[in-house]
Amino acid sequence: MNALSVAPGSGPLRGLVGDLRQLAYVRGAELQDGPERGMRVLMFSTGGGLDFWVLADRSMDIGPLSWRGVPVAWQHPGGYCAPGLLNERSDGDTGIERALGGYLVTCGLDNARQPRNGLPLHGTLPMSPARILGFGEDWDAPVPVLFAEGEVTTAHLSGACFRLHRRIEAPIGRGLVRIVDRVENIGPEEAVMQILYHTNFGFPAMGPDTHVQLNGRSILDGDDSGADGAGHGIRCHDSGPGPFVARLERAGGDGWAGVSVTLMGSGERLPVFQTWRDARANRNILSLEPSNCPRGVDGKSVGGTILAPGGIWTNSIDHSFADPSASRAKGA
């Protein structure tokens, strides 16, 4: 049994170490080389096998993520480019494709998919720096937790104005990360808010024997992802009326341990569950993408959540990580 699961935050545990950060921590750092130079990151290590970076300068999305030493997140060839070096409106409003990497890229809040109405691919949120309000370890909470909290504002005086308040929590000693979002319309007029949680899996989590289920129904077996002749494709599913449960699992192979990842969220808040697969060589990426808006036949987002001035939309998604044998033993 993991010692952290016995009595985290207790007096006896504190007496076993000189500093509790020996067991679990959040540390702030700044990347120093190449196009990532100057990028602020918050490094989480839960002490339970889950390690990941929160990219403070990229809307508090999640970059590298590993579970018990197994890499889970897909990484872009260009790494985690600092926002000041990338223009999302370049390349015909598809500039985000020069840096679309990491475990989580939150698309929105003015546009979620293909460019439309002068807005770039995936909107203006992904490359927006956050104002960090706080981060650290709370060992005295009822469930001891690592956390980070911040705000990201995307505002145009003649268009939509939104502020995202994000809190990321990771219980100490466990394989869980919770993302809690609060979006407010801070403009003077009604606006349509779109959001899509682009959750990216690469090798070894993504292989020919990877399986994905949504609410107990298989939506992907191996490379059967609706890929077109170019090796990539998109499918959209109904998240269901209540909570949705999506599970990606790979038993392991190629010398790598297996992994099971479960996403749990609200089907009311995120009624569309989209999958995107690029199976080409040097790509091999699978994205699970819960969203609040449908995808049109032209690849553009349709509709979204209408927020009046001062209107608020809230959402929470849990990402839990386990060994495949453990998830099967629980009847998952």
N, C-alpha and C positions, 0 to 999 in steps of 0.2 A: 504493500500500500504506500502511495506517495505520502511522505510525512506532511506535506502541505495540506492534504485533505483531512488530516486528523484534527488539527486545531490551529488553523492559520490565525495569526494575530494574538495568540495566547502568550502568557508570560513565559512558559517553558520554551516555546519556540524562539522567542526573542533571546532567551538565555543561551541558545545554541550557536548564535552567530554574533559577530561584531557589528554587522549592519544587515538589516533585513533585505537590502537590495542584493545581497549575495544570492537570495532565493528567487526574487521576482522584482522587476523594476520597469520604469519608463525613463529613458534618458534622451535628452535633447542633443542633437548633433547637427553639423553642417557639412555637406559633401564638398570635396575639395578638388576634384579632377574632371577634366573634359567638360562636356555640355551639362553635366550635373552640378558643376561648381556653383556654390552658393545656395543650393537647395537645402532648406531646413527640413529635418526629419525628426520624428519621435519614435524611438526604438522601444518596442514592447517585448518583454520576455516574461511569460506567465509563471514559469517554474513548473508547468505541467506539460511541457512539450510543444507549446504554441509560441512562435516567434514571428513578429511582423513589424514593418515600418509604416507609420502614418506620415504621409507627405504633406507637411504643413503648407508648402507653397503650391500645392495642387489640390485645393479644396478639401483637404483632410481626407483624401482617398488613401487606399492602402497599396503600397508598392510590393516589395518582396514579402512572401509569407511562406513559412515552412511548418510542418507538423512532425515532431519527433525526428527532425533532421531531413525529412523528405520535402524537397521543393514542391510547392503546389501552384504558385502563381506563374503565369506566362510573362516573359520579359521581352519587351520590344528590342530590336537590334540596336536602337539608338540609346537604350537605357532610359533613365528618368530625367529627361531634359528639363532644365530650369525654364519656367514660363517666359522669362524675359528673352529667351533665345528662340521662341517659337511663336509664329503668327497663325492662329487658327483660321484666318481668312485667306491664307496663301493656298496655292494649288487648287484654285476653284472652290474655296471655302471648305477644303478637306485637310487643312494643315494639321489637325489633331492626329491624323494617321502617321505623322512623323514622331509621335510620342505616345501612342495609345497602348500603354503597357501597365503591368502591375496587377495585383489581385482584384482591385476595384477601381473602376472609373465611373463616377457619377455623371450621367449625361443630363443636361437641362441648363437652366430651369426655364429658358425661353424656347428651347428646341431640343428634341431628344434623339432624332435620327438624321436622315439625309437633309442637306441644306434646303431651306425654304424661306421665302419672304426676306431674303437678304441676311438670314442667320446661318452661321456655319454648321457643319456636320457636328452633331452631338451638343450643340449650343455653346454658350460662353462660360459655363460654370467650370468645366474640367481643369482649365489652366489658370484659375483665379486663386491667388494666395489667400490664406485664412488669417484672421487675427486670433491668435491663440489666447484663450482666456485662462487656461490652467491645465496642468497635467501632473501626474504623479501616482503614488500608491496610497490607498486607504486601507490600512491593515485593521482598523478598528470598526469598519462597517460590519453589519450583520453577516454579509458575504464579502470578505476582503476582496478588493478589486483594484485593478489598474485602470486609469482613465485619462482621457484627454478631451478638452472641450474648446470649441472655437466658433467663429462666425465667418461666413463668406458672403459678400455682397456683390450682386450683378445688377447694375442699374443703368438705364439709358433715359435721359430726360424726355425723350420723345417716344419711349417704348416701355417695355416691362421693367419693373423694379422689384427685385426679390432679395430677401436676406435669409440665408440658410444658417440655422444654429444647429451644430452637430456635436453630439457627445458619443464617444467611443468608450466602451467598457469591456474589460476582459477579466473575468473572475480569476483570482490567483489560484494556481494549482490545477486549472482546468483547461480544456481545449475548446473554448468558446469566446467569440467576440460578438458584441452587440452594438449595432449602429442605430442611434436614436436621432432622428432628424425632425426639425421644426422649420417650416418655410413660411415666411410672412410676406405679404404684398405690402411693400413700403412706398408704393407709388400713389399718385392721386386718382388713378382710374382703375377700373376692373381689368384684370389680366388673366390670361390662360397660362397655367403652370404645367409644364411637362417634365417628367423625370423618368429615367431608366437607369437601373443599377447594373452596369456592365461588369459582370463578375467573371474573371478570366482564368482559365485552367490550362496549364501546359504540361509537358512531359516532366516527371513520370506519372502525374495524376491523369493525364490524357494519353491513352494508348488504344490499340485496337480492341482491347477487352474492357474498356470503360463502359459503364452502364449508368443511365440516368433515369430516375423515376420522378414523376410529379403526382402527388397525392395517391401513391401506390400504383400508378399506371406507367408502364415503360414509355419513355419518349425518345430514348436513344440507346441503341445497342451497338457497341463498337463504333464503326464509322458510318452507320446507317443514320445519317443526320439530315437527309434531304439534300445532300450536296449535289450541285450541278456538275457539268462536265469539267469545270475549271477547278473542282475540288473544294468548293465552299457553298454554303447555303444557309437559309434562314427559315425557321418555323415559328409560328405563334400558337400558343395554347391558352385556354381559359384557366385562370388561377383557381377558380371556384368561388363560391359565395362566402365561405368562412376563411379560417386560416389555411394557408397553403404550406405544404411540406415538399421540398424538392431535395432529392438525394443523388449525389454523384459518388460512384464507388468503383475502385479498381483494386483487384485482389493483390496486385503486385507482380513483378516480373522484371526481367532484364537486370537482375541484381538489386532491384529497388523494393523496399517494403511497400505494402499497399496503403490505401487511404480511403476513408469514407467522409464525405463532407455533406452536411445537411443545412439547407437554407429554410428558415421558417419566417413567414411574414403574413400580412393581411391581404386576403383576396379582395376585400372591399377597397383598400387603399391602392393596391397594385393588381388590377384585374387581368392584366395581360402578362403571360410568362413566355418570353421569347428565347429561342436558342439560336446561336450563330456558330457555325463551324467552318474553319479554314484548314483543310487537311493537306495543303500543299507542303512540299519539302521546305525546310527552314521556317515553317510557320507552326503547324500542328497546334492550333489553338481551338479551344471550345469555350464559348461564353454562355453563361446562364444569366438572363436579363429580365428580371421582373420590372414591370413598368405600369404607369398610371394611364397610358394612352395607347390606342391601337396603332397598327402599322398599315398604311394605305398600300394599294397595289403598286404605287410608284416608289415605295420605300420611305416615304415621308410620314411623319407622325400626324395623326388626326385627333383633334380634340385635346382633352386633358382636364385638369381641375380648374374651374373658374374661381378666382379669389377676388373678392371685393377689396377696396382699400382697407388695410388693417386685417384682412382675412388671413387665417392661419391653417396650414395643412401639417399634420403630424404623421410620423411613421416610424416603425421600428422593425429591424430585421436581425435575426439571430443566425450566426454562422457557427456551427459546431463541428468539431473534428474528432475522429475516432479511428481505430483500426477496423478494417472490414469485419474481422471475426467478432469484435465487440458489438458492432451494430447489428449483425445477424443474430447474436445471442439475445439481444433485446427485442427480437421480432421486428426489426426495422425493415 
